[in-house]
Amino acid sequence: MTNHFNDENSEEEQSFAALLEAYSPGTDTDIGVGDKIRGKIVSIGKESVFVDTGTKIDGVVDKAELLDENRELTLAEGDMLELYVVALSDEEIKLSKALSGVGGLNMLEEAYDKAAPVEGKISETCKGGVRVDILQRKAFCPISQIDINFVENPSDYVGQTFNFLITTLEENGRNIVLSRRALLTREQEKDRKEFYQTLSVDTAMDGTVTRIMPYGAFVQLSSGVEGMVHVSEMSWSKTANPESLVNVADTVRVKVIGIEPGQKPGLLKISLSMKQLTEDPWNSAGEQFHEGDKIQGSVTRCANFGAFVELAPGIEGLVHISEMSYKKRVLKPEDIVTAGETVSVMIKEVDLEKRRISLSIRDAEGDPWVSITEKYTIGQTVEGILEKKEKFGYFINLEPGITGLLPKSNLNKAAKPAEFEKLKEGDATAIMIEVINPEERKITLTPADTADEQNWQSFSDASASSLGALGEKLQLAMEKKKSTR
């Protein structure tokens, strides 16, 4: 019994000692000023946030230091924080994002050894950089280390307070060199790793346009993380260019369509799309375009077999080279259209399954042979332009799209055949319509001077006939008058 009683007393003494140890002041000897700790938020007060330091004493950080750019606290109890020990006592562990205060050589050495941020205020510019006040000391920050991006005018930073890393500490604190760039890069790497863990293909998010290039736009998705929207993924339209779609600093909605290892270790190549977050225009193409419609479009490009015309953003049709003109023989599409030109076209066929639309420029303009018999009549004399001489005759253009043939045999009907033989391509000449065949799209011509001669002969015969009849009437009248006498 005695032994059992003694065991119980021993256990109570140990339990009491543990409780006393838990509530007694003091801190673990492993924590010191300048140390970086990671802890969970245990309480949020009006002006302070309390963090579990892993010791008997919770750390405290000013709430104002944790506010975002909108002066709001986005943290909650249970969230994890990484902070630095800036002051230490038996009653309190003071935490901060950076070392600051009255300082001293010991604190400078702690910050340098442990790569802890120090708070500093840029006081003035100097050759090659700026002067910074940190922990009651003067330090130097090279211009290349002021920011991640190129700094054109260091004076813009004078008077501002930032966190820095000490990169050089010599001569008992008389030679101190700082880098803000190194700290920002370190913070970016941390944010980047956290962002990469949440990144996946098909994710949609907002980003900010940082750069615009001829081939697309770069969009910042998070601190230190950029993706690129290729011009082909910016809009369904194939004629749009990046400058016409976005501006630098614009907020855009993008979809992640590809993730690959980048050229630098630890970086990812992120491909983005803007158009995939909007409706595919082909889904409503059947309601918008119909056979026989006459509309306008923009020529996007020419190929050997025809020209592509954009009818609406993302909707292209093809004008085959055979559908380009009734009025001239087309050897290549560029004879009729150029990229970027607006043209009138007629829809000949819509194939939604194959996403193809067949177009015609010549049908939109109209076939001049349709009204050929209304424009020309047999025996009509017109002026034409000699297009080409062949052994069997001359091709003469009457108007765009209408060319007739003056057969060699008809040249002999001319009053002066030699005059026709002297004609050169491009010369104008008078000819007469002899035959019109709309079905075969043919017109046969004959020299105009033949028609003049025939018309004059007809007129002479008609005149003689008319005068003869009048003479007979006059003679009869005179004879009648004599008889009455």
SELOTOR-277310 format. One line per 3 residues: their letters; for each residue x, y, z of C-alpha. Coordinates in nm, 3 decimals, m for minus. Each point is the difference from the previous one (the first is absolute). Layout:
<atoms>
A = X,Y,Z; ...
</atoms>
This chain:
<atoms>
MTN = 0.000,0.000,0.000; 0.281,0.239,0.090; 0.172,m0.051,m0.331
HFN = m0.325,0.062,m0.190; m0.061,0.323,0.189; 0.350,0.121,m0.074
DEN = m0.050,m0.069,m0.374; m0.320,0.209,m0.002; 0.177,0.291,0.169
SEE = 0.281,m0.021,m0.256; m0.246,0.012,m0.292; m0.184,0.300,0.151
EQS = 0.327,0.184,0.048; 0.094,m0.065,m0.364; m0.342,0.118,m0.125
FAA = 0.018,0.314,0.212; 0.351,0.070,m0.128; m0.124,m0.035,m0.360
LLE = m0.286,0.243,0.062; 0.231,0.242,0.171; 0.242,m0.022,m0.290
AYS = m0.281,0.065,m0.249; m0.117,0.317,0.171; 0.332,0.134,0.117
PGT = 0.154,0.300,m0.179; 0.294,m0.038,m0.231; 0.060,m0.117,m0.353
DTD = 0.179,m0.281,m0.171; 0.365,0.077,m0.038; m0.014,m0.103,m0.369
IGV = m0.186,0.319,m0.103; 0.194,0.321,m0.041; m0.035,0.344,m0.158
GDK = 0.013,m0.025,m0.375; m0.134,m0.355,m0.009; m0.266,m0.084,m0.254
IRG = m0.295,m0.194,0.141; m0.306,m0.156,m0.151; m0.310,m0.007,0.216
KIV = m0.375,m0.018,0.004; m0.219,0.302,0.083; m0.165,m0.072,0.335
SIG = m0.180,0.328,0.056; m0.072,0.329,m0.177; m0.040,0.307,0.217
KES = m0.087,0.361,m0.075; 0.359,0.107,m0.060; 0.204,m0.321,0.029
VFV = 0.008,m0.352,m0.141; 0.123,m0.284,0.221; 0.197,m0.288,m0.149
DTG = 0.098,m0.339,0.141; 0.380,0.007,0.010; 0.040,m0.361,0.110
TKI = 0.119,0.122,0.341; m0.174,0.077,0.329; m0.058,0.357,m0.114
DGV = m0.209,0.104,m0.300; 0.149,0.252,m0.238; m0.169,0.331,m0.074
VDK = 0.008,0.202,m0.320; m0.160,0.337,m0.073; m0.323,m0.052,m0.190
AEL = 0.075,0.301,m0.223; 0.305,m0.179,m0.136; m0.217,m0.282,m0.138
LDE = m0.257,0.213,m0.185; m0.016,m0.028,m0.378; 0.016,0.284,m0.252
NRE = m0.367,0.077,0.069; 0.076,0.031,0.373; m0.194,m0.317,0.074
LTL = 0.100,m0.309,0.197; m0.060,m0.307,m0.213; 0.142,m0.241,0.258
AEG = m0.200,m0.210,0.246; 0.065,m0.207,0.309; 0.173,m0.324,m0.099
DML = 0.191,0.156,m0.292; 0.376,m0.051,m0.007; 0.246,0.291,0.002
ELY = 0.375,0.033,m0.048; 0.148,0.284,0.208; 0.327,0.112,0.160
VVA = 0.080,0.041,0.367; 0.083,0.368,0.051; m0.010,0.014,0.381
LSD = 0.014,m0.263,0.272; m0.068,0.001,0.373; m0.135,m0.233,0.269
EEI = m0.349,0.149,m0.045; m0.023,0.063,m0.375; 0.125,m0.107,m0.343
KLS = m0.034,0.289,m0.242; m0.043,m0.105,m0.363; 0.019,0.192,m0.326
KAL = 0.044,m0.044,m0.371; 0.335,0.176,0.030; 0.252,0.110,0.261
SGV = m0.030,0.365,0.102; 0.048,0.232,0.295; 0.299,0.145,0.178
GGL = 0.210,m0.287,m0.127; 0.362,m0.040,0.084; 0.290,m0.194,m0.143
NML = m0.122,m0.327,0.154; m0.338,0.030,m0.171; 0.167,0.086,m0.329
EEA = 0.219,m0.307,0.027; m0.302,m0.215,0.086; m0.188,0.132,m0.304
YDK = 0.302,m0.055,m0.224; 0.075,m0.351,0.125; m0.362,m0.118,m0.011
AAP = m0.097,0.189,m0.321; m0.277,0.174,0.191; m0.168,0.304,m0.156
VEG = 0.074,0.339,0.151; m0.224,0.302,m0.028; 0.158,0.305,m0.159
KIS = m0.098,0.341,m0.132; 0.158,0.136,m0.317; 0.135,0.343,0.092
ETC = 0.177,0.122,m0.316; 0.149,m0.094,m0.332; 0.371,m0.037,m0.055
KGG = 0.238,m0.116,m0.270; m0.106,m0.347,m0.110; m0.297,m0.032,0.234
VRV = m0.168,0.134,0.316; 0.078,0.054,0.368; m0.216,m0.192,0.247
DIL = m0.050,0.051,0.375; m0.017,m0.340,0.178; 0.022,m0.074,0.374
QRK = 0.150,0.343,0.067; 0.270,m0.055,m0.264; 0.068,0.125,m0.353
AFC = 0.004,m0.261,m0.274; 0.033,m0.008,m0.378; m0.231,m0.168,m0.252
PIS = 0.120,m0.024,m0.365; m0.247,0.117,m0.261; m0.018,m0.351,m0.146
QID = m0.112,m0.133,0.341; m0.279,0.249,0.072; m0.270,m0.196,m0.182
INF = m0.054,m0.308,m0.211; m0.084,0.213,m0.303; 0.237,0.251,m0.159
VEN = 0.013,0.326,0.198; 0.030,0.300,m0.228; m0.031,0.273,0.265
PSD = 0.123,m0.091,0.353; m0.128,0.331,0.139; m0.354,m0.137,m0.028
YVG = 0.084,m0.231,0.293; 0.136,0.268,0.234; m0.205,0.030,0.319
QTF = m0.151,m0.349,m0.028; 0.051,m0.278,0.253; 0.072,m0.355,m0.115
NFL = 0.142,m0.326,0.128; 0.354,m0.091,m0.107; 0.250,m0.282,0.033
ITT = 0.353,0.076,0.119; 0.242,m0.134,m0.263; 0.318,0.156,0.138
LEE = 0.088,0.084,0.362; 0.358,0.116,0.057; 0.212,0.232,0.216
NGR = m0.220,m0.043,0.310; m0.307,0.124,m0.181; 0.160,0.293,m0.181
NIV = m0.031,m0.170,m0.341; m0.351,m0.141,m0.052; m0.138,m0.095,m0.341
LSR = m0.366,m0.087,m0.044; m0.219,m0.169,m0.259; m0.373,0.035,m0.029
RAL = 0.002,m0.194,m0.325; 0.136,m0.312,0.172; m0.277,0.016,0.260
LTR = m0.272,0.051,m0.261; 0.141,m0.287,m0.203; m0.002,m0.223,0.307
EQE = m0.359,0.094,0.080; m0.097,m0.054,m0.363; 0.148,m0.349,0.001
KDR = m0.201,m0.086,0.309; m0.323,0.142,m0.149; 0.076,m0.173,m0.330
KEF = 0.040,m0.341,0.161; m0.328,0.044,0.188; m0.176,0.112,m0.319
YQT = 0.138,m0.291,m0.202; m0.158,m0.241,0.251; m0.346,0.136,m0.088
LSV = 0.062,0.024,m0.376; m0.161,m0.247,m0.241; m0.113,m0.015,m0.363
DTA = m0.354,0.131,m0.067; 0.018,0.235,0.300; m0.150,0.343,m0.071
MDG = 0.133,0.309,0.178; 0.055,0.373,m0.030; 0.337,0.144,m0.092
TVT = 0.166,0.329,m0.090; 0.150,0.071,m0.342; 0.369,0.083,0.047
RIM = 0.139,m0.003,m0.355; m0.139,m0.005,m0.353; 0.195,m0.159,m0.283
PYG = m0.087,m0.058,m0.368; m0.056,m0.369,0.078; m0.211,0.045,0.313
AFV = m0.030,0.147,0.351; 0.166,m0.087,0.331; m0.230,m0.014,0.301
QLS = 0.104,0.006,0.367; m0.197,m0.261,0.193; 0.171,0.036,0.337
SGV = 0.313,0.155,0.149; 0.286,m0.115,m0.222; m0.227,m0.216,m0.218
EGM = m0.079,0.087,m0.362; m0.176,m0.186,m0.275; m0.035,0.081,m0.369
VHV = m0.311,0.030,m0.214; 0.104,m0.072,m0.358; m0.169,0.224,m0.256
SEM = m0.188,m0.304,m0.133; m0.156,m0.045,0.346; m0.091,0.364,0.058
SWS = m0.302,0.013,m0.229; m0.196,m0.225,m0.234; 0.077,0.254,m0.272
KTA = 0.308,m0.077,m0.209; 0.043,0.361,m0.107; 0.030,0.147,0.351
NPE = 0.339,0.107,0.135; 0.099,0.016,0.370; 0.019,0.381,0.009
SLV = m0.363,0.028,m0.110; m0.124,m0.242,0.266; 0.178,0.093,0.326
NVA = 0.209,0.271,0.161; 0.276,m0.022,0.260; m0.149,m0.005,0.355
DTV = m0.334,m0.136,m0.124; m0.161,m0.267,0.216; m0.096,m0.298,m0.216
RVK = m0.171,m0.331,0.064; 0.211,m0.293,m0.120; m0.008,m0.379,m0.006
VIG = 0.307,m0.217,0.058; 0.039,m0.226,m0.306; 0.357,m0.124,0.044
IEP = 0.266,m0.045,0.269; 0.357,m0.101,m0.091; 0.343,0.021,0.166
GQK = 0.162,0.335,m0.069; 0.352,0.072,m0.123; 0.113,0.097,0.351
PGL = m0.009,m0.254,0.285; m0.308,0.034,0.219; m0.195,0.204,m0.255
LKI = m0.299,m0.113,m0.204; m0.106,0.101,m0.348; m0.371,0.080,0.026
SLS = m0.216,0.027,m0.313; m0.323,0.196,0.031; m0.312,0.062,m0.206
MKQ = m0.251,0.282,m0.001; m0.221,m0.120,m0.284; m0.074,m0.339,0.156
LTE = m0.195,0.178,0.272; m0.239,0.138,m0.264; m0.246,m0.186,m0.222
DPW = 0.124,m0.165,m0.318; m0.151,0.210,m0.285; m0.059,m0.312,m0.210
NSA = m0.267,m0.107,0.251; m0.231,0.272,m0.133; 0.131,0.015,m0.360
GEQ = m0.302,m0.193,m0.132; m0.235,0.269,0.128; 0.212,0.284,m0.131
FHE = 0.103,m0.111,m0.349; m0.215,m0.147,m0.279; 0.050,m0.098,m0.363
GDK = m0.073,0.289,m0.234; 0.080,0.269,0.258; 0.204,0.290,m0.132
IQG = 0.229,0.141,0.271; 0.330,0.176,0.051; 0.316,m0.150,0.144
SVT = 0.371,0.064,0.045; 0.262,m0.190,m0.200; 0.229,m0.174,0.251
RCA = 0.245,m0.174,m0.234; 0.047,m0.124,m0.355; 0.099,m0.348,m0.116
NFG = 0.067,m0.146,m0.344; m0.356,m0.135,m0.018; m0.187,0.304,0.130
AFV = m0.046,0.254,0.278; m0.128,m0.036,0.357; m0.251,0.260,0.114
ELA = m0.101,0.059,0.363; m0.376,0.053,0.022; m0.009,0.043,0.379
PGI = 0.258,m0.045,0.280; 0.108,m0.364,m0.027; m0.209,m0.078,m0.312
EGL = 0.190,m0.030,m0.326; m0.116,m0.100,m0.346; 0.188,m0.084,m0.318
VHI = m0.035,0.171,m0.336; 0.137,m0.250,m0.248; 0.201,0.153,m0.282
SEM = m0.272,m0.109,m0.244; m0.253,0.211,0.195; 0.196,0.324,m0.007
SYK = m0.111,0.168,m0.322; m0.226,m0.027,m0.300; 0.175,0.293,m0.156
KRV = 0.358,m0.123,m0.032; 0.207,m0.312,0.003; 0.159,m0.033,0.346
LKP = 0.344,m0.161,0.014; 0.056,0.066,0.371; m0.226,0.139,0.277
EDI = 0.220,0.307,0.043; m0.119,0.114,m0.345; m0.337,0.071,0.162
VTA = 0.046,0.045,0.378; 0.264,0.078,0.262; 0.025,m0.094,0.368
GET = m0.188,0.246,0.220; m0.233,0.113,m0.279; m0.376,0.010,0.060
VSV = m0.193,m0.182,m0.273; m0.361,m0.088,m0.079; m0.068,m0.372,m0.027
MIK = m0.295,m0.230,m0.052; m0.035,m0.315,0.209; m0.022,m0.305,m0.224
EVD = 0.014,m0.279,0.260; 0.013,m0.039,0.382; 0.141,m0.323,0.147
LEK = m0.023,0.025,0.379; 0.142,m0.349,0.067; 0.321,0.073,m0.192
RRI = m0.005,0.367,0.100; 0.018,0.113,m0.360; m0.174,0.277,m0.187
SLS = 0.035,0.033,m0.378; m0.014,0.355,m0.134; m0.013,0.178,m0.333
IRD = 0.116,0.348,m0.087; m0.118,m0.018,m0.359; m0.356,m0.094,0.096
AEG = m0.010,0.289,0.243; 0.101,0.238,m0.279; m0.242,m0.159,m0.247
DPW = 0.045,m0.186,m0.331; 0.009,0.253,m0.287; m0.120,m0.269,m0.242
VSI = m0.336,m0.023,0.180; m0.120,0.327,m0.159; 0.206,m0.024,m0.320
TEK = m0.301,0.009,m0.236; m0.130,0.311,0.174; 0.328,0.185,m0.049
YTI = 0.083,m0.108,m0.358; m0.201,m0.067,m0.316; 0.094,m0.148,m0.335
GQT = 0.113,0.269,m0.241; 0.098,0.237,0.283; 0.326,0.187,m0.050
VEG = 0.214,0.034,0.315; 0.356,0.083,0.092; 0.228,m0.271,0.140
ILE = 0.359,m0.051,0.112; 0.223,m0.249,m0.178; 0.106,m0.257,0.261
KKE = 0.186,m0.257,m0.206; 0.077,m0.099,m0.357; m0.025,m0.365,m0.102
KFG = 0.037,m0.174,m0.336; m0.374,m0.059,m0.017; m0.103,0.353,0.100
YFI = 0.012,0.287,0.247; m0.137,m0.002,0.356; m0.159,0.336,0.074
NLE = m0.120,0.102,0.348; m0.331,0.185,0.005; m0.016,0.052,0.378
PGI = 0.142,m0.172,0.313; m0.094,m0.366,m0.030; m0.134,0.021,m0.358
TGL = 0.238,m0.088,m0.283; m0.100,m0.075,m0.358; 0.182,m0.160,m0.293
LPK = 0.059,0.169,m0.333; 0.069,m0.301,m0.227; 0.275,0.025,m0.258
SNL = m0.259,m0.064,m0.271; m0.192,0.315,0.100; 0.305,0.220,m0.033
NKA = m0.034,m0.022,m0.380; m0.341,0.169,0.031; 0.164,0.317,0.123
AKP = 0.032,0.289,m0.239; 0.366,0.027,0.104; 0.120,m0.339,0.138
AEF = 0.354,0.133,0.028; m0.114,0.242,0.270; m0.102,m0.293,0.225
EKL = 0.330,m0.172,m0.060; 0.181,0.309,0.132; m0.187,m0.012,0.332
KEG = 0.202,m0.082,0.313; m0.118,m0.155,0.327; m0.168,0.273,0.206
DAT = m0.109,0.205,m0.306; m0.366,0.103,m0.032; m0.199,m0.081,m0.312
AIM = m0.359,0.018,m0.122; m0.168,m0.337,m0.068; m0.353,m0.128,m0.056
IEV = m0.188,m0.276,0.182; m0.066,m0.283,m0.244; m0.107,m0.294,0.222
INP = m0.090,m0.026,0.375; m0.001,m0.344,0.166; m0.072,0.045,0.379
EER = m0.009,m0.375,0.069; 0.355,m0.053,m0.127; 0.110,0.346,0.121
KIT = 0.116,0.096,m0.350; m0.032,0.311,m0.215; 0.108,0.009,m0.366
LTP = 0.112,0.335,m0.136; 0.050,0.156,m0.341; 0.169,0.323,m0.117
ADT = m0.212,0.311,0.052; 0.087,0.150,m0.343; m0.180,m0.295,m0.162
ADE = m0.314,0.102,0.177; 0.035,0.362,m0.113; 0.031,m0.103,m0.363
QNW = m0.300,m0.229,0.023; m0.205,0.267,0.173; 0.091,0.261,m0.261
QSF = m0.096,m0.238,m0.283; m0.331,m0.069,0.170; m0.059,0.370,0.041
SDA = 0.086,0.071,m0.366; m0.234,m0.271,m0.126; m0.276,0.123,0.226
SAS = 0.052,0.359,m0.116; m0.011,m0.094,m0.369; m0.310,m0.201,0.054
SLG = m0.165,0.288,0.181; 0.090,0.255,m0.271; m0.123,m0.233,m0.276
ALG = m0.341,m0.031,0.157; m0.023,0.375,0.046; 0.087,0.060,m0.371
EKL = m0.270,m0.237,m0.112; m0.255,0.184,0.212; 0.107,0.337,m0.138
QLA = m0.024,m0.126,m0.358; m0.351,m0.139,0.057; m0.111,0.327,0.152
MEK = 0.128,0.200,m0.294; m0.169,m0.227,m0.250; m0.329,0.030,0.187
KKS = 0.025,0.378,m0.007; 0.052,0.006,m0.380; m0.304,m0.216,m0.059
TR = m0.229,0.231,0.194; 0.094,0.288,m0.223
</atoms>
